[in-house]
Amino acid sequence: MSRERANSVVRIGSLVWPLLAGFLIALVGASNVLFVDADTFTASATIVALGVPKRAGREATVAAADERGYASDLALGVPAWAYLELGDEGRAEEVVQEGIERARAQGNRLALVELLRVRSMVLVRRRRADEAEGVFQEAVSVARLLRYPYAEARSLYEWGLMQTGRPETKQGWDRLEEAAEIFRRLESRPYLELAQKAMAGLGPG
């Protein structure tokens, strides 16, 4: 693995939700990342084991299959994000769109909110900002419906970044500020620093 590729993996791994970090490591095959970020990988396995909803009243084998599918859908945002960071925008769009369709069909809103955020990032990278606006709006709405502030803030952050490069600079700054406040409240330091850095380059309003 090249140094640039490894750096991309480490950067994603440092920001991604612990549940998804292990899937990123498995996708890219970066054993050095697993060594450096073993705590995150352990947290991933623990959350998968404890956090996937149980389906009451169903046979154990069917429930287990459902849980694997639920976790799999939740994880699809990571390979899509990885493909995007590694420059394969076409594959990123293909993977994330497949995940969105599955999440919608299964009513898996937890997976959907992450996939919508990554879908928006893909659209921005492919210079389809107008389309990305609507997807960002849905991502934030779903996150708020779920009362999932971390997902809300990450979508607001990416949305704000996009808008600061367009005529909507004021709206972009406001979204970055809102995201930073949520990250501060959640004590999410990596994203808080990114949001503050982006805002520092703009100034108020």
N, C-alpha and C positions, 0 to 999 in steps of 0.2 A: 504494500500500500504506500502511495506517495505521501510525502509530508503534508501537502496541501489537502489531500483527501482526508488524512487522519485529523487534521485541524478542523475540517468541516464537521466530522463526526463528533469530535470533542465539543465543539461549539453547540451543536444541536443537543447532545447529551446533557450539557450543563443547564439547558433551558427547559427541556422536555419534562413533562409530568412523569414522576417515577414509574407509574404503571406502564408507560410506553418505552422507557429507555432500554429495557432488555430486548425488545423487538428490534430496535434500531441497531443494537450491537449484533444481534443475530443476522440481520439483513446484510450488513456491511462486512461482517467477519473481522472486526477489529479487536483482536484479543488484547491488545494493549489498552484499549478503552475499557474493556471489562476489568482489567487489573486496576486501572486508575480509578474507575467509578464503580467498584464492587459494591459499595454501600447502596448506591442507587439500584443496581441490579437486584440485590437482595430485597430491597423495598418493593421492587416491581413484583417479584414472585409472591411476596407476602400479600400485597394488595390484590393480586389476581386471585389468590386462594381464599381470601376473606371477604373481598368486596363485591364479588359478582352476585347479583340477586338470585335467591333460590326460587324455584317454581314449585309451589306447594301443590300436593295432590297428584303429582306425576311420578312415574317410575324413575328410579334412580338413574338408569342408563340414559333415558331421554333427557332428564334434567341436566345430566353432565354434558351431554352433547349440546344442549341449548346454551349452557354456560360457556363452553368453549367457543361457540359461535358469537356470543355476546362479546367476549373478550377479544376475539379475532377482529370483529368490526371496530371495536374501540381502538385497536392497535393500527388500523390501516392508515391513519393519518401520519404515522411516523415514516413508513417507507416512502409515502408520497412526498413528504417534506425532505427526506434524504435524497430522493431522486432530483427534486428541485434544486437543492443545495449543490448537488454534483453536476448540474447543468442539463439534465435530461428532462426538459419541461414536458415533452410529449408523454413520456412514461409516467411522470408525476400526475398529469391531468387524467390519464387513463385509470391509474390506481385510485385516485381520490374520487373520481366520478363513480367508479364501481362501488366504493365504500359508501358513498352518499345514497345510492340507490338501495343498497342492502339495509342501511340504517333506517331509511324511511319505511321500507317494506316491513321491517321488524319492530318499528316503533322505538328504536334504540336512540333516544335523544341525547344521551350522554356521549355516544360515539358521534352522532350527527354534529354536535356543536364543534368538536375538534376538526372533523372533516370539512365543515363549511369554512372554518378559518384557513385551513391549508388550501382549500379550493380557491379562496379569495387571493391568497398569496401567489398561486399559480397564475391566476388571471392577471394580476398586476404585472408579474414577470413577462407575460405574453402580450402586454400592452393593451389589455382589455379592461381598462379601469372603470368604464361605465357599467359593465357587467359585474365587476367586482363590488361596486357600491351596494347593489342589491343583496349580494351574498354576505357581505359584511353585516348589513342590517339584520339579515336573518340569523346570523351567528350570534350577534349580541342579544337579539330577542329571545332565542332559545336558551342562551346562558342565563338570562334574567329569569325566564320562566322556571328554570331548574334551580334557581338561587345558587348559582355556581360562579362566584365572583372572579375566581382565577381565570376561567375560560372567557368570561366577559372582558376582563382587563387585557388578556392577550389579543383578543380580536380588536378591541379598541386601539391597542398599540399599533398593530399592523395597519388598521384603517387610517389612523392618524398619520403614520409614515407615508401612506399613499397620497393622502390629501395635501400634505406639506409640499409635495412635488407638483401640485396642480394649482389652479386659481383659488381653490378652497383652503388656502393656508391657515386662515383663522379657525375654521372648523377642525382642521388637522391638529392645530396646537391645543384646542379645547379637548379633543379626544385623547391626545397624549397626556394632558394634565389629569384627565379623569382616570386614565389607566394608571398613571403614576400614583395617584392617591389610593387606588385599590391595592396596588402592589405594596405600598407603604404599610397599609393596614394589615395585609397578609404577611408582611415581613419577607416578601419575595425579592431578595436583594439583586440577583442577576438582572431580572426584568426591570426593576426600579431604576437601576443604573443606566440601562439602555434607554428607558423613557426620559430620564433626566438629561442624558447626553443629547438626545434628539431635540428636546425642548431648548437646551442651552444654545443650540445652533440657530434657533428661530427668534427667541425673545418673546415676551408677552404680546398676544394679539397680533 
